[in-house]
Amino acid sequence: MSTSLRLRAGLVSIVLLAAFLGIWHLATRTTGATAAMSPEYAKLMGLTATQGKSAMPGPLDVGAKLWEHLRRPFYDNGPNDKGLGIQLAYSIARVGTGYLLAVLVAIPLGFLIGMSPLLSKALDPFIQVLKPISPLAWMPLALYTIKDSSISAIFVIFICSIWPMLLNTVFGVATVRKEWINVARTLEVGTLRRAFTVILPAAAPTILTGMRISIGIAWLVIVAAEMLVGGTGIGYFVWNEWNNLSITNVIIAILLIGIVGMLLDQILARFTRMVTFPE
Amino acid sequence: MSTFDNPFDPNRNLRDGCACGQHRSVAEHEQATAALSCEPVESEEKRYEGVVASAVMRAMFPQDVARRAFLKSVGASTALAALSQFFPLQTATEVFAQAGTPEKKDLKVGFIPITCATPIIMAAPLGFYAKHGLNVEVVKTAGWAVIRDKTINKEYDAAHMLAPMPIAISLGLGANAIPFAVPAIENINGQGIVLATKHKDKRDPKDWKGMKFAIPFDYSMHNYLLRYYLAEHGLDPDTDVQLRSVPPPEMVANLRADNIDGFLAPDNICQRAIYDGVGFMHLLSKEIWDGHPCCSFAASREFITTAPNSFAALTRAIVDATAYASKAENRKQIAEAIAPANYINAPVTVLEQVLTGTYADGLGGVKTDAKRVDFDPFPWQSFAVWMLTQMKRWGQIKGDVDYKAVAEQVYLATDTKKLMTEMGLSPPASAYKSFAVMGKTFDPAKAEDYVASFKIRKAS
């Protein structure tokens, strides 16, 4: 039953993809009107104007370009033109640094806050205000105070990915079942030992869920941050190709951003499964 | 007279009197120069040699009569040979050409990917930075605000900025006041007003009421020129139309999406809109003011004082590249050099049309205007004064402005003049010149009257 369901779901996915590609292909076929023009004038104009080529690339254009990128992902033509592999590596490195810093701060801090109902209530309004701020709003402030664009990008990832982790850790720690803590107390377990052997395992699934939300946010943020500060990374690639109005490359970047984001999420999902326990 | 006319043209007047200041007339000078430049001088080394040699001659013969007598009696080539025997002209020239060793060799220069940045960009692939002993990385940047912040943060040693930006930064408009300076103008002309194709019958600006226009930045020549143009046609740019600050690449997309009706933008963006069939060239910015500056090469005062030799070498490289770019025969090669993704990242055809001046106008015609974009590095202080008058006119500056003081602080005409003379180029004698914008003459000495003379302006 389960396998047949999976099989059928897979089939539907493939049909949907094929339908999507088909509609895309039909919608972007060369159909635009072209005005009559002299050959010397036509030589100076782009394909959209001369052949009525759609401004939106079709799936075949994107496929061909993607193949070109995949064949040489690590080329380096100077500071402003590097292969997609290098750009992705830069982005992942930035996300990794900012995210790890956020983990290092959010989990211990969340633990402390979660164990103290007073602090948790007192800090709540601040966290609630800081949580919904967009990365692009932080950027000018970061650039202005830190005075270094690459550190600013990391800071923005840090500041945006810290909140879900912090909130989830606080929530997870605060809602550990009272019975378990009471049992630990009757057994005269010390505070530190109680934190690591009772509370941490009990709160771990909630904390991991927070981390999973955070990695998604960090990856969302990096593209916006890199578009702004430029230099390297997949966000810069999108901006650079947008500059050249190369929608084909922008679509490829979108596809890759999606795939990498999914992979990051899957890794965290696996960790979450490892710490989940049946009650 | 352009800065790049042949420096060994005897008929050219470098200063009052004559080029070297030792002769009363150009004719007298001609003789001496002809004596020193025994053969047509083309290369850089020769140019420096000439400069050094004339300095030595002047030192040896403080009396002009004596020198002429000497030259007449022995002949020019003998004089040169004799001179080189007891004075190491060769070595002196080399020392002179190297100037001071740069304090910092590895530099970062930021640019925005538009053809205005041509000298800054091409100096990398065509080796102008290397020639002046520098290892420069040119870094593409996302927008004017970012380039400003990164230069202020010292991530960039120098940068490509819109000509009014260093003035605005120095005055603290839209940023903290940090003294900046402009040693060279990047390009003159080279912008345009592009309208959406649907407006092809609305060529009279009087019909433009209610339209939406994009400009690249508030502190830009584009903003001032568009406002000037609209106001001359009786439209108040603050109330009759909408002006929006839009990053150049998004202008074409916005024009296609019908979010804006047109823009006054830097080139390759104008030509790109035509190339993609979404707009047409209404007017070249040259037709508003022929010879207007657009972008500048800027650095902070701090960089100039901490690394004066690096700064001088950079300026030399830029002036050199600008000189190369000003020649029509080099333009095709430049277009190819700056088109790849590492630099401007645009189709070569588009850049070629901009740089060579033979372009499709978007209405089915091919037009030619060799001066569509041109390159002349001299930072005229009168340009700065004009920009200040417009900042005042449109309320960006409130209160009184000391036009000359600001212009002289930001636009380094004196230093650039000295540097250009050393390079054997011929900078103009004065840093101020009068020019006409849409037929109305601007006198830099009467800036306040000029501001007051406009009927349409922001009440202050």
Interface residues (C-beta under 8 A of the other chain):
Chain A: A35 M37 S38 E40 Y41 K43 L44 M45 G46 T48 A49 A55 N77 G78 P79 N80 D81 P140 L143 Y144 K147 D148 S149 M227 L228 V229 G230 G231 W239 N240 E241 W242 N243 N244 L245
Chain B: P113 E137 V138 V139 K140 T141 A142 V146 D149 K150 N153 K154 E155 P249 E250 V252 A253 R256 R272 I274 Y275 D276 G277 P340 A341 N342 Y343 N345 A346 P347 T349 Q353 T358 Y359 A360 G364 G365 V366
